[in-house]
């Protein structure tokens, strides 16, 4: 069940809101976590019925291991065994054709929880329901954000649900839904058209590259917005995952704004333990290469993901040791530089194997005599021009800044949200193209 | 804070209200605008739940039965077309009031398959030299409107050449009838892919002339209306298009014809007015899709018979051709395998016409 489905919007969500609302109204807060856990496991079962057992099984192992880690003498061995088991299961499924939903995300949460307990940064959660809810919380279960236990620990015992928060959460959810349904899905349609057509041209290659740049951003950041909004509705504050990454003026900055919780995870649990940048240049290069190879492979055990990760490693090192000061002095050039290399990176990311990646990149630069234009390029370029323009604007903070300055009432904002919600509903009712990219990872 | 609370309450009411309406609202069986049966609540089974098919079907059911579905579809189509300025909606574009389908690629293998099935019938079933065999291809509406309006269109010359090449040596026994110049965009319904019966007298004349017979002209028919007609493009695009008028031409001779379905034993007239109340009003012509029909024309007395392999375009064309034939047998190769022909038909001295729409032969392996 996708967030952007009628089932979720008009059956699951209202029932969860009703349930949590009744709990909040009657003051029976202790049962809220039980209710949310039931909803989360039910949500997961509907999406992953065959491998459903993996989530509660891994979570229970994590729960028990957390408790043991503060009691056992040989804590390091236990941590090593359990983390190796988690990573082993993840690697196994990553190399299979069917990847259990959300496994990349809940595995990272479990590993981070155990490491933090091991480091005595957090006490283990003794309440099994609270722990299972932390791991399986439906808003972020499938595609993040990756939540650190210390970020949510207090919220598991606080009743923060209120009508203004529900409204705030719904607003964020609807904006995320609109990003997904109105922008990402339509860019996805254009990409399908490009893939399905016989016509190749340089311009269509670039249209495809920008369409995917927009699709992956609006798909994933839309999902994160929905997750954060849903969390707020039921009284949880989830971490931000995106902050207008396409406005970055360096690749380093881009990765501070893109999939922030994944970057933070690798920083805290891989990069810094390896020595980070407080070591020799050779080791720094090694550390960056390891982190980015793993970041690439986290998305899938395919060569193009590994290439994609290493591509960023090279760019980050080049920036760090060669062009850092130049980029700082030339903001326009540095912005174009980021857009260009990030666009290319996603062409690599979305390529079908090495030959597919080379083919796609070749088209962008006219390799093999690919013409600049073709009739279908012109046709679909015109057909999607307005939408691409909207995507370009929506990827910046300007729309929300402008809306923030509108001195109207909340009712005006509500009207805007309702228009977006009705439009999204219309697209869903019409049975439009509706994949979720990050379910693959 | 008060306004935020109120806004929160209103949004909650919306979500919960829609849920309640979805539960309370009775399901609809049919969408007349989309001309299809709507999905019904799927049966919940363990197997369906485990393989995910239940959830997929349930989502489809919810979309089909969603309150105000037609309004939502219309809103989405208008947003796509007017705000996002997309060139087409669900593959349908509208130019100068004419809805057309974006049709710019044909499947060469499918065209070859159709031609091979035709040549198989000619070679294996029509061995009598007394039979005169003809073939024609009916252009899609996009042939007349796409390119001048900036829409991509298929290469019709290539499609025709592909069809002819695949006929192989049987092509020498067949006479081609060219229809491209006998039609214009206005000869098609604005909301549908089919041609208007009242506008194809020229087409009928060209065909009849090549086959050495006569077709009715417009003045020889009395024109009646069967009301408004919302064609297939109307439902597909969900754009606000004005309906067409569904007209049909008849006269004493056509009224006297008996249409017999050898497969079911059913007898009807050339125009089946009961079908006007069905999903597709175009089924008025010869009762819609039928594998095999025989039309007896007792008042013709021409001594000639025609066997026509056709699709739905042939249904509205056939009445014009009744002037020249005592009997017309209609075979729809989408539903009737040629190996069954001997059971119902012997080729002796009939005229045989193969007449198909480009969209049919160019897009799928539809011929049995």
Interface residues (C-beta under 8 A of the other chain):
Chain A: X1 X5 X6 X7 X9 X10 X11 X13 X14 X15 X17 X18 X21 X46 X49 X50 X163 X164 X166 X167 X168 X170 X186 X197 X198 X375 X376 X379 X382 X383 X384 X385 X386 X387 X390 X409 X410 X411 X413 X414 X417 X418 X421 X422 X423 X425 X426 X427 X428 X429 X430 X431 X432
Chain B: X1 X3 X4 X5 X6 X7 X8 X9 X10 X11 X12 X14 X15 X16 X18 X19 X22 X49 X50 X51 X52 X55 X58 X59 X60 X62 X63 X66 X69 X72 X73 X75 X76 X77 X79 X83 X84 X85 X86 X87 X88 X104 X105 X150 X151 X152 X238
